[in-house]
Amino acid sequence: MSYVEIPGARVPVRMWTDPATVEEGALRQLQNVATLPWIEGLAVMPDVHYGKGATVGSVIAMRDAVCPAAVGVDIGCGMSAVKTSLTANDLPGDLSRLRSRIEQAIPVGRGLHTDAVDPGRFHALPTAGWDTFWSRFDTVARPVHFRRERAALQMGTLGGGNHYIELLLDSEGAVWLTLHSGSRNIGKELAEHHIGVAQKLPHNQGLVDRDLAVFVADTPQMAAYRNDLFWAQEYAKYNRTIMMALLKDVIRKEFKKAKPAFEPEISCHHNYVAEERYDGKDLLVTRKGAIRAGAGEYGIIPGSMGTSSYIVKGLGNTAAFNSASHGAGRRMSRSAAKRRFSTRDLEEQTRGVECRKDSGVVDEIPGAYKNIDQVMEQQRDLVEVVAKLKQFVCVKG
């Protein structure tokens, strides 16, 4: 579908979904964003749902301003994907050992590595910039200034919530590796610090929602946030790169006879800020639960732990600020999902997938998410499908 445009206070709201299907709270958030004095455009993806301050599944383009709460606390959260030379014929009948080996190699939840992972130990892993990246740690905000050791031990860990590692098959029977994670606790601390700073600034006192507090250009607060934001986004990308290297190591060991090979990695943020130019204007584009989908750019749009995921190529739709959805999007809150579904429902909806099926992940049940195929149908003018994937192993955070 092409977008539906609804009026906003300062800019129209372009929606790649039927406004009638969007929850009232999310619509109110979108209208609130459209009141900001710095807003230049607002695009809404088909996976849109209620968030903190701004909706998840929205693309917010502002001039000379950025809203830290719109970026969110998981700065740089995103996905990575790799196609392997393995096929369905290489897979064992019992996949539980494979899942166990992945969980042993990559800490999940609040888990840490015992020692910081050295990227130099991995074959062909690019390490250029690694030392420079860590040298910049001393420039980030004071609240995390003395916690470099923890940040180093969390590098290459999955985290919790909706973060996951999956092994999937495409329609031709090829095995893919995907993972979803972000900047871990370091990004959360940086985000919470800067959100607090922004909410106290004089120019933010009259806003309709205090979570829409912004930093504006040419101020020390903006300079400090941009420094920490871009560092955290880099941390998130390195985190996924290290995890993918660890995952490949597991695959090499478990499928030694097949001698697996790996195609180049696809990686994309979906909670981040980018400097981009549209209609002759330099803008700060916040994708909160959205990926960049510039012409020819590869991206990853996952479903839930029991449904399909997609590898896509962007069509460069500037009306959407070269963006697309970041996944299926929740159709109910975590607490609502726990009230609505049981472990028996989880077992039924993840049949055929080697994964956790206990009460601790009921809030991630496929039924709590929108229909991914319908979401893809609604954004045919934003991306083209390269591969449709179905998971057979899922490691949850």
C-alpha angles and dihedrals in degrees: 000000000000117000129283114224122215123182121261132186096257105002134018117257111237111206128191090199139051108283089215090066095053117097117251094243092054092049089052090051091051091051090049091054089050089061095062113116092225098050117123100170145347126207123185122207125216091251091061119147141153117295140163109295094331129037122260107246097041134122113211118193115192134173118230092345142080132191112221095197090054089057087049135208097291095068112195096009109166148120143275128199135186130185114219134201090241120107136198088267090065094058122105121236091240113053097178093093090053092052090047092052091052092050090050093051099044119043114230133199109007092341122133135197113258089228129018111269113249109218089203090074093069122086114247094352109148109240100173109131095017095116092042090051093055093043087062090060090090090062096061125098120298096246090072098028096109098039103080092121092059091045089052093049091049092052106109097023129121106221125202141277113057095346114122150157119227140184112207143177125227124214091272093053098255118145119238131190120214135172137182124206144116145201096320120210095334091063092046093053093047092048095049091048094052095042087057092050093049094050091059097052115111096234090059098055097093099048121128089234123026089213088069092066111140141199115230130214123273095025128115090236091057092047091051093048094047090051093051094039095055091043091053091047088054090048090054092052092048089048092057092043092054092046091050090051090051090047092051089052090056091049092049091052097043094045098035094142093053092052094215120218126200132218121221115294122257113211133176137169118223102182106051152093126252132185106234138160125230129170091354093306128117106227139180104229117200115198107196103185095346135103130222110256105182117165109295095359117136121232142170124234112183131195122205131294093283104034141065129294127201138220106207142182119221123243095205098240104180092191084070092040088251092299143131138183120291096219144317095309125221119281093189136025123260092253091049090050091052090051094046103042137049134203087260089059089049092052091050095047094047096044110149094022121107100224145113112297100181133115091265092074102034088107087064094054114137090243090066090064135070121258104278094204091055090048090053092049090055093056102047089127092054103049143007120222116247098174138358113215135195120197125231097175124038125180111193125204 
